[in-house]
Amino acid sequence: MKRIFTTVLIILTFVLAAKAQTIPVNPKFGAVSDAEIDMTTYAPDTSAVAVMLYREYTMSLTISHITGDFSKEITVHERIKVLKEEGKKFGDYSFRYISSSNLKEAYSGVKVETYNRENGKVVRTKMSRKYDFDEVFSEDVRRRSFSAENVKVGSVIEVFYKFSSPRYYDIADVDIQLSIPVNMVHVEVGTAEFLTINRTQRGAVPTRYRQDGRNQILGTGPTNYRENIDIYDAVDVPALPSESHSFCPEQYRSAISYDLSGVVIPGAVYESISMNWSDVDKAIRESDIFRVCKSRFRDVKELESELEGVEGDAARIAAVRNHVAGKVKWDGTSRLVPAEARTVLKQGSGTDADINALTASALNALGYTAEPVMVKLRTSGMLIDFHISLRSFDTFILRVKSPDGRESWYLDAARDEAFLNVLDPRFLVENARLIPFDGSPGEWVDLTKLTRSRVAEIVKMQMAPDGTLTGSASVSGFLEDSYAIKSHYNGFDSEDAFIEDIESEEDIEITRFEIKKEYGPAVEVSYDFEKDNDAGDRLYIRPVLSSFHSPSTFRQEERKLPVDFPYPESIAYSFSLEIPDGYTVEELPKNTNLSVPTVGGRIQFLVQQSGNTITAAYRVSLDKVLILPEAYPDLRLFWETAVGIEKSMIVLKKQ
């Protein structure tokens, strides 16, 4: 009788919620209406590529009836309407899960169906097995992926699956808001009364919240316990899509966070799961992170021989890093815990954690102190202080102290583009956790203070009487800009492809090219070029050859997410043009002096003529790396001004 009452109550909740939603839905799997199939646009957001018609998410942290152990079970039911070609990707699902001898997780009960109207009739397509994959991803990790069949614009996709795990303590955020609009969402989170849970809701989406509960059987015995249930309903949830210049847009979406702080079973069990950062420090010290970093380096004599004649701590640290990188190539992946040094050296490749741990071992053997600095990457979102766990971090870098302790540097030994105090922008976080070797408490370090950068470019042009332009360009990138230029170069398959990219962007033909990108804090690119101009009455020449600011960026008038820049911007550009007799200057670009304090931006552009020489000086600085949406109009002004200058033309007229 009670079960019937609960079912009626749930149905009533759906009925009440349906009164407010834009598109009424029947939550029963397979009960797709003609209105859902025939809809062609979503009125609250006509730009949407797809809409989540209905999403039901149920999570239970309870005691298994079979084993008597705590477990986590998640059930997901989603119904998606594809409105545009780009929305077809929402029919693809992929998950990673743990499957080892000690811990087994599983995805089960997968059902996927696609509904289309074809020749006036509704056609239902069930997913066949060939679209469902369960395969090895890495050691102890598998990947389950599946895709809806016969997906096209206008399709309705319905998906159902279950996930079970013994890791009841590892609770992911429950999303209310997605990258596409949500017509209706229903969430239930059930927790056994023995679990002490902290709940936090973030975001601006209004939800209807209520509490309920039900009795459960404890293990295999006759004893009952109470499962407390939090219920959330929301309708017409606006999309919060990914936008350019946002490292982790997901962190801004409305969601509910659960944090498990303890387990209390009267007369049987008491376990405090609540952690503080000193507990995390202790766990790191007891892990392979510390053990491998402090382990004996096997090639000390060979390394000492290579360092003969290398003077200065910075140069010696770089040489040690290059020694390790010469033996172990980075495989392009990030991990938190390094593998055994012997295994990594034998393989000749490894993760960033493997290479940093080996480098730490080598530096410590030479009298330096290379300690791990735990980092949560900017792409993973901000570090949340109430979610305290070793899993709060993604990987680690090193803080290296000189033997006399007077100087220190931060080092990521894995990436060739990096250097001492020059890091991948994803590492530039305010709160990284340094774990000292001497047992003293861990401390927070601000890696954003390392973000000094500068790019300088000098372009010299000469024009022949027939209008042909020849010239040279010299580009120097320092610190973070050095990392950016090297990374951009390494992203091409070949140097020729990189050269072709410059030629296409600057509309020139490069006749000589050279790049100096050795491991260090700077990079230099130089090239000679020529350009054929139409030898008509007028010639048009861009004084700013490079496009530092893309015209396609920040085109939308409004923005929902903050803008994340990788680091502060500093550009110094110089230009000169020698024109022959027979040409006069008809028009020069306008000089500009713009200051935008709200975004920490400054632009100076000065063009002048002296005899047959035209010179231009272009200076740009942007000090703030986080721009809130309310300052977005000012950022657009700054950006559009820069783009306008970089598109501006010198107009020469033939006499």
C-alpha positions in Angstrom: 0.0 0.0 0.0 2.8 2.4 0.9 4.6 1.6 -2.4 1.4 2.5 -4.3 1.1 5.8 -2.4 4.7 6.7 -3.1 4.2 6.0 -6.8 1.1 8.1 -6.9 3.0 10.9 -5.1 5.8 10.8 -7.7 3.3 10.9 -10.5 1.5 13.9 -8.9 4.9 15.6 -8.6 5.4 15.2 -12.4 1.9 16.4 -13.1 2.4 19.5 -11.0 5.7 20.2 -12.6 4.3 19.7 -16.1 2.0 22.6 -15.6 4.9 25.0 -15.7 7.2 23.4 -18.2 7.1 24.6 -21.8 6.6 21.2 -23.3 4.4 18.7 -21.4 6.1 15.3 -21.2 5.1 11.9 -20.0 8.1 10.6 -17.9 7.5 7.0 -18.7 10.3 5.5 -20.9 9.0 5.2 -24.4 6.0 7.5 -23.9 7.1 10.0 -26.5 4.3 12.2 -27.8 3.6 13.4 -31.3 4.1 17.0 -30.1 7.7 16.1 -29.0 8.4 14.4 -32.3 6.9 17.1 -34.5 8.4 20.2 -32.7 10.9 22.1 -34.8 12.0 24.8 -32.3 12.2 25.5 -28.6 10.4 28.7 -27.9 12.4 29.8 -24.8 15.7 29.4 -26.8 15.3 29.4 -30.5 19.0 29.1 -31.0 19.2 25.8 -29.2 20.7 22.9 -31.2 19.0 20.4 -28.9 16.8 20.5 -25.8 16.7 18.0 -22.9 12.9 17.4 -22.9 13.2 15.4 -19.7 15.9 14.3 -17.3 15.6 12.0 -14.3 18.6 11.4 -12.1 18.4 9.2 -9.1 21.3 8.4 -6.8 21.2 6.2 -3.7 23.9 5.9 -1.1 22.7 2.9 0.8 23.7 -0.5 2.2 23.7 -3.4 -0.3 21.0 -6.0 0.4 23.4 -8.7 -0.8 26.8 -7.8 0.7 25.8 -5.5 3.6 28.3 -3.0 2.4 27.7 0.6 1.5 27.3 1.2 -2.2 26.4 3.9 -4.7 23.7 3.4 -7.4 22.8 5.9 -10.0 20.0 5.7 -12.5 19.7 8.1 -15.4 16.8 8.6 -17.9 17.1 11.3 -20.5 14.9 12.3 -23.5 16.5 14.7 -26.0 15.1 16.5 -29.0 17.6 17.2 -31.8 16.8 20.6 -33.4 19.8 21.3 -35.5 22.7 19.4 -37.1 25.1 20.2 -34.3 22.6 18.7 -31.8 23.1 15.1 -33.2 26.2 14.7 -31.0 24.0 14.5 -27.9 23.1 10.9 -29.0 26.6 9.8 -28.2 27.5 8.7 -24.6 30.9 7.7 -23.2 31.9 6.8 -19.6 35.1 5.5 -17.9 34.8 3.3 -14.9 37.1 1.2 -12.6 37.3 -2.5 -13.0 40.1 -4.1 -11.0 40.5 -7.1 -8.7 39.9 -4.9 -5.7 37.2 -2.6 -7.0 34.5 -3.2 -9.6 32.1 -0.6 -11.0 29.6 -1.3 -13.7 27.2 0.2 -16.2 24.1 -1.8 -16.8 20.5 -1.8 -18.1 21.4 0.4 -21.1 18.4 1.2 -23.3 18.6 3.6 -26.2 15.8 4.4 -28.7 15.4 7.0 -31.4 12.0 8.3 -32.7 11.5 9.9 -36.1 8.5 10.7 -38.3 9.0 9.1 -41.7 6.4 9.2 -44.4 3.8 10.4 -41.8 4.5 7.6 -39.4 6.5 7.4 -36.2 9.4 5.1 -36.6 11.1 3.8 -33.4 14.7 2.5 -33.8 16.3 0.5 -30.9 20.1 0.6 -30.5 21.7 -2.6 -31.7 24.7 -4.2 -30.0 27.1 -3.0 -32.6 26.7 0.6 -31.3 27.4 -0.5 -27.7 31.0 -0.8 -26.7 32.7 -1.9 -23.4 36.4 -1.9 -23.8 39.7 -1.6 -21.9 40.8 2.0 -21.6 43.9 1.6 -19.4 45.1 -0.5 -16.6 42.1 -1.1 -14.2 40.0 1.3 -16.2 37.3 0.4 -18.8 35.2 2.6 -21.1 31.6 2.1 -21.8 30.3 4.0 -24.9 27.1 3.8 -26.9 25.3 5.8 -29.6 21.7 6.2 -30.7 20.9 4.9 -34.2 19.2 6.8 -37.0 19.7 10.2 -35.5 18.8 13.1 -37.6 17.5 16.7 -37.2 14.1 16.2 -35.7 14.8 13.0 -33.9 13.9 12.3 -30.3 16.5 10.3 -28.4 15.6 8.4 -25.3 18.3 6.9 -23.1 18.3 4.9 -19.8 21.3 3.4 -17.9 22.4 2.4 -14.4 25.8 2.8 -12.7 26.8 1.0 -9.5 30.0 1.4 -7.5 31.3 0.5 -4.0 32.8 4.0 -3.9 29.9 5.5 -2.1 32.1 8.2 -0.6 33.0 9.6 -4.1 30.0 11.8 -4.9 30.0 13.8 -8.2 28.0 17.0 -8.5 24.4 16.6 -9.6 23.8 18.9 -12.6 20.6 20.9 -12.8 21.8 23.0 -15.7 23.4 21.8 -18.9 25.0 23.1 -22.1 21.5 22.8 -23.7 18.2 24.0 -22.3 16.3 21.6 -20.0 12.6 21.4 -20.3 12.1 19.4 -17.1 14.5 17.8 -14.6 13.7 15.6 -11.7 16.5 14.6 -9.2 16.3 12.3 -6.2 19.3 11.7 -3.9 18.8 9.1 -1.2 21.2 8.6 1.6 21.2 6.0 4.4 20.5 7.5 7.8 23.9 6.3 9.0 25.7 8.7 6.6 26.4 12.3 7.7 26.0 14.4 4.6 26.6 18.1 3.8 24.6 19.5 0.9 25.4 22.6 -1.1 23.4 24.0 -4.0 25.0 26.5 -6.4 23.7 28.5 -9.3 20.8 30.8 -10.0 18.3 28.3 -11.4 15.2 28.1 -9.2 14.4 24.6 -8.0 11.6 23.1 -6.0 13.0 21.2 -3.1 11.4 18.8 -0.7 12.4 15.9 1.5 11.0 12.4 1.7 12.2 9.0 3.0 11.6 5.3 2.9 12.5 2.2 5.0 15.2 -0.1 3.8 16.4 -3.6 5.0 19.8 -3.5 6.6 22.0 -6.1 4.8 20.5 -9.6 4.9 18.9 -9.2 8.3 15.4 -8.1 9.3 16.6 -4.8 10.7 15.2 -1.7 8.9 16.9 1.7 8.5 15.7 5.0 7.1 16.8 6.3 3.7 16.5 10.0 3.6 15.6 11.4 0.2 16.2 14.9 -1.2 14.0 15.7 -4.2 14.6 18.5 -6.7 12.4 19.6 -9.6 13.1 22.4 -12.1 11.5 23.4 -15.4 12.5 25.6 -18.3 16.2 25.6 -17.2 18.1 27.9 -19.6 21.3 26.6 -21.3 24.7 27.6 -20.0 26.8 26.6 -23.0 30.5 26.5 -23.4 31.9 29.8 -24.6 35.4 30.7 -25.9 38.0 31.7 -23.3 36.5 29.6 -20.5 38.7 26.9 -19.0 35.9 25.1 -17.2 32.4 26.3 -18.1 30.8 23.4 -16.1 31.8 25.0 -12.8 29.4 27.9 -13.4 26.3 25.8 -14.0 23.6 25.2 -11.4 24.2 22.0 -9.5 24.0 20.3 -6.2 27.1 19.1 -4.3 27.1 16.4 -1.7 29.9 15.8 0.7 30.1 12.8 3.0 31.7 13.6 6.4 31.1 10.4 8.4 29.4 7.0 8.9 27.6 6.3 12.2 25.9 3.0 12.9 24.9 2.9 16.6 26.6 0.1 18.5 28.5 -1.1 15.4 30.5 1.4 13.4 31.8 4.9 13.7 34.0 6.3 11.0 34.8 9.9 10.3 35.3 10.5 6.6 35.5 14.2 7.0 39.0 15.4 6.1 41.0 18.5 6.5 44.0 19.4 4.4 46.5 18.0 6.9 44.8 14.6 6.3 45.4 15.1 2.6 49.1 16.1 3.2 49.5 12.9 5.2 47.9 10.8 2.5 50.3 12.3 -0.1 53.3 11.6 2.1 52.3 8.0 2.4 51.6 7.6 -1.3 53.9 6.7 -4.3 54.1 10.5 -5.0 56.5 11.0 -2.1 58.1 7.6 -2.4 59.2 8.0 -6.1 60.2 11.7 -5.7 62.5 10.7 -2.8 63.7 7.5 -4.2 67.4 6.9 -5.1 68.2 8.1 -8.7 70.0 5.3 -10.5 72.1 7.3 -13.0 73.7 9.8 -10.6 77.2 9.3 -11.9 76.2 9.7 -15.5 74.3 12.8 -14.6 77.1 14.3 -12.6 79.4 13.8 -15.6 76.9 15.6 -17.9 76.8 18.5 -15.5 80.5 19.2 -15.5 81.1 22.7 -16.6 77.4 23.7 -16.3 77.3 26.8 -14.1 74.4 28.3 -12.1 71.5 26.6 -10.4 69.0 27.4 -13.1 71.2 26.0 -15.9 71.9 22.8 -13.8 68.3 22.2 -13.0 67.4 22.6 -16.7 70.2 20.2 -17.6 68.8 17.6 -15.2 65.4 18.0 -16.6 66.7 17.5 -20.1 68.6 14.4 -19.0 65.4 12.8 -17.7 63.4 13.9 -20.7 66.0 12.4 -22.9 65.3 9.0 -21.3 61.6 9.2 -20.8 59.3 10.9 -23.3 56.0 12.4 -22.2 53.1 10.4 -23.5 50.8 13.5 -23.4 48.7 12.4 -20.4 48.3 13.7 -16.9 48.1 11.5 -13.7 48.2 12.1 -10.0 50.3 9.2 -8.9 53.6 8.2 -10.7 54.4 4.6 -11.6 57.5 2.8 -10.5 60.7 4.5 -11.8 62.1 1.2 -13.0 59.0 0.6 -15.1 58.9 4.1 -16.6 62.6 4.0 -17.5 62.1 0.6 -19.2 59.1 1.8 -21.2 60.9 5.0 -22.2 57.7 7.0 -21.9 55.4 8.1 -19.1 52.8 10.5 -17.8 53.7 14.0 -16.5 53.6 12.6 -12.9 56.1 9.9 -13.9 58.5 12.4 -15.4 58.2 15.0 -12.6 58.8 12.3 -10.0 61.9 11.0 -11.8 63.2 14.6 -12.2 62.6 15.2 -8.5 64.6 12.0 -7.6 67.5 13.2 -9.8 67.5 16.7 -8.3 67.3 15.5 -4.8 70.3 13.2 -5.4 72.3 16.3 -6.4 71.6 18.4 -3.3 68.5 20.3 -4.5 65.2 20.0 -2.7 62.5 19.1 -5.3 59.1 18.7 -3.5 55.7 18.0 -5.1 53.2 20.8 -5.6 49.7 19.4 -6.0 47.6 21.1 -8.7 44.0 21.0 -9.8 44.0 22.2 -13.4 42.0 25.2 -14.4 40.2 23.0 -16.9 38.9 21.0 -13.9 37.4 24.0 -12.2 38.2 25.9 -9.0 39.4 24.0 -5.9 36.4 23.8 -3.6 37.5 24.0 0.1 34.6 21.9 1.4 35.4 19.1 -1.0 38.6 18.1 0.7 40.2 15.0 -0.8 43.3 13.7 -2.5 41.1 13.5 -5.6 40.8 17.3 -5.5 44.0 17.4 -7.5 44.8 16.3 -11.0 48.6 16.0 -11.0 51.7 17.7 -9.5 54.7 19.8 -10.5 57.8 20.5 -8.5 59.1 23.3 -6.3 62.9 23.2 -6.6 65.1 24.9 -3.9 68.7 25.6 -4.4 71.2 23.7 -2.2 71.7 26.8 0.0 67.9 27.3 0.2 68.1 30.9 -1.0 66.3 30.5 -4.3 63.4 28.4 -5.5 61.7 27.7 -8.8 58.5 25.9 -10.0 59.1 23.2 -12.6 56.9 21.0 -14.8 59.5 18.7 -16.3 57.2 16.9 -18.7 56.4 19.6 -21.2 59.1 20.7 -23.6 57.5 24.2 -24.0 57.8 24.9 -20.2 60.8 26.1 -18.2 61.6 27.2 -14.7 58.6 29.3 -13.6 57.1 28.9 -17.0 54.1 26.5 -16.9 51.2 25.3 -19.0 48.5 28.0 -18.5 46.2 25.3 -17.0 48.6 25.1 -14.0 48.4 28.8 -13.2 46.0 28.5 -10.2 45.8 30.6 -7.1 45.7 27.5 -4.8 48.3 24.8 -5.4 49.4 22.6 -2.4 53.1 22.4 -1.6 53.9 19.3 0.5 57.3 19.8 2.2 59.7 16.8 2.7 60.5 17.9 6.3 57.1 17.0 7.6 56.0 20.6 8.2 52.4 21.4 7.3 51.5 21.7 3.6 51.1 25.3 2.4 49.1 27.0 -0.4 51.1 28.6 -3.1 49.8 31.0 -5.8 51.1 30.0 -9.2 49.4 33.0 -10.9 52.2 35.2 -9.5 54.5 33.5 -12.1 52.5 34.8 -15.0 54.8 37.3 -16.5 54.9 37.4 -20.3 55.8 39.5 -23.2 55.8 39.2 -27.0 57.8 41.7 -29.1 57.7 41.9 -32.9 59.6 44.1 -35.3 58.6 44.3 -39.0 60.6 46.2 -41.6 59.3 46.7 -45.2 60.6 48.2 -48.3 58.6 48.9 -51.4 59.9 48.8 -55.0 58.7 51.2 -57.6 56.5 48.5 -59.1 54.7 48.2 -55.8 56.3 44.9 -54.7 56.9 44.6 -51.0 59.8 42.9 -49.4 60.6 42.7 -45.7 61.6 40.9 -42.6 59.9 40.0 -39.3 61.4 39.2 -36.0 59.2 37.8 -33.2 60.4 37.2 -29.6 58.3 35.5 -27.0 59.2 35.6 -23.3 58.1 33.4 -20.5 54.4 32.5 -20.9 54.3 33.9 -24.4 57.3 31.7 -25.1 55.2 28.7 -24.0 52.3 29.8 -26.2 54.4 30.2 -29.3 56.3 26.9 -28.9 53.0 25.1 -28.2 51.4 26.7 -31.3 54.4 25.6 -33.4 54.4 22.1 -32.0 50.7 21.8 -32.8 51.5 21.6 -36.6 52.6 18.4 -38.3 55.6 20.0 -39.9 57.5 23.3 -40.1 56.2 23.8 -43.6 52.6 23.7 -42.3 53.5 26.3 -39.7 55.0 28.5 -42.4 51.9 28.1 -44.6 49.7 29.2 -41.7 51.7 32.5 -41.3 51.6 33.0 -45.1 47.8 32.6 -45.1 47.2 34.9 -42.1 49.5 37.7 -43.3 49.0 37.3 -47.0 52.7 37.1 -47.8 55.2 34.6 -49.2 58.0 33.6 -46.9 61.4 33.3 -48.5 63.5 32.5 -45.4 62.4 31.1 -42.0 64.2 30.3 -38.8 63.0 29.4 -35.3 65.0 29.1 -32.1 63.0 27.2 -29.6 65.5 25.5 -27.3 64.4 24.5 -23.8 64.4 27.9 -22.0 62.4 30.9 -21.2 62.3 32.5 -24.7 61.6 31.7 -28.3 62.7 33.6 -31.4 61.0 33.4 -34.8 62.4 35.3 -37.8 61.6 35.3 -41.5 61.9 37.2 -44.7 59.0 37.7 -47.0 57.7 39.3 -50.1 54.3 40.4 -51.3 53.0 41.4 -54.8 50.7 44.4 -54.7 48.4 45.5 -57.5 50.4 48.1 -59.2 47.4 50.4 -59.7 46.9 54.0 -58.6 46.5 53.0 -55.0 48.3 50.5 -52.7 46.9 49.2 -49.4 49.4 48.0 -46.8 48.7 46.7 -43.3 51.1 48.2 -40.7 50.2 45.5 -38.2 51.2 42.4 -40.0 50.1 39.9 -37.3 46.6 39.3 -36.0 47.1 39.3 -32.3 43.3 39.4 -31.7 40.9 37.3 -33.7 38.0 39.1 -35.3 35.7 36.1 -34.6 36.3 36.3 -30.8 33.7 38.0 -28.6 31.3 38.7 -31.4 28.2 38.0 -29.3 26.7 41.1 -27.6 26.1 39.4 -24.3 28.0 36.8 -22.4 26.9 34.5 -19.6 30.2 33.1 -18.4 33.3 35.0 -17.1 36.1 35.3 -19.5 39.3 33.3 -18.6 42.5 34.5 -20.2 45.5 32.2 -19.8 47.7 35.0 -18.5 48.1 38.8 -18.7 48.9 40.1 -22.2 51.8 42.3 -23.1 52.5 43.1 -26.8 55.2 45.5 -28.2 55.0 45.8 -32.0 57.1 48.0 -34.2 56.8 48.7 -37.9 58.6 50.6 -40.6 58.0 51.1 -44.3 60.3 52.7 -46.8 58.4 54.0 -49.9 60.1 54.9 -53.2 59.8 58.1 -55.1 56.7 58.4 -57.2 54.3 57.5 -54.3 52.6 59.8 -51.8 50.8 58.9 -48.6 47.0 59.4 -49.1 45.9 58.1 -45.8 47.4 56.8 -42.5 45.5 54.9 -39.8 44.2 57.0 -36.9 46.3 57.1 -33.8 44.7 55.5 -30.8 45.1 55.8 -27.1 42.6 53.8 -25.1 42.5 52.9 -21.5 39.9 50.4 -20.1 40.4 50.2 -16.3 37.6 47.7 -15.7 39.5 45.0 -17.6 43.0 46.3 -16.9 43.4 47.1 -20.6 45.5 49.7 -22.5 46.1 50.2 -26.2 48.4 52.7 -27.8 48.9 53.0 -31.5 51.0 55.8 -33.1 51.6 56.1 -36.8 53.7 58.8 -38.4 55.6 59.7 -41.5 59.1 61.2 -41.8 60.3 61.7 -45.3 59.9 58.5 -47.2 59.6 56.4 -44.1 56.4 55.5 -42.2 56.7 54.1 -38.7 54.1 52.6 -36.4 54.3 51.6 -32.7 51.6 49.4 -31.3 51.4 48.6 -27.6 48.8 46.4 -26.0 48.4 45.3 -22.3 45.6 43.4 -20.6 46.4 42.8 -17.0 43.2 41.0 -15.7 42.8 37.3 -16.5 39.3 36.9 -15.2 36.7 39.2 -16.7 33.2 39.0 -15.1 30.1 39.2 -17.4 29.2 42.7 -16.2 32.6 44.0 -17.6 32.1 42.1 -20.9 30.9 45.2 -22.8 34.2 46.9 -21.9 36.2 43.9 -22.9 34.4 44.0 -26.3 35.3 47.6 -26.7 38.9 46.8 -26.0 39.0 43.8 -28.3 37.2 45.5 -31.2 39.6 48.5 -30.9 42.5 46.1 -31.2 41.0 44.2 -34.1 40.3 47.5 -35.9 43.9 48.6 -35.5 45.2 45.2 -36.8 42.9 45.5 -39.8 43.8 49.2 -40.6 45.6 50.2 -43.8 48.1 52.6 -45.1 46.9 54.0 -48.4 49.6 55.0 -50.9 48.8 56.8 -54.1 50.9 56.7 -57.3 51.8 60.1 -58.6 
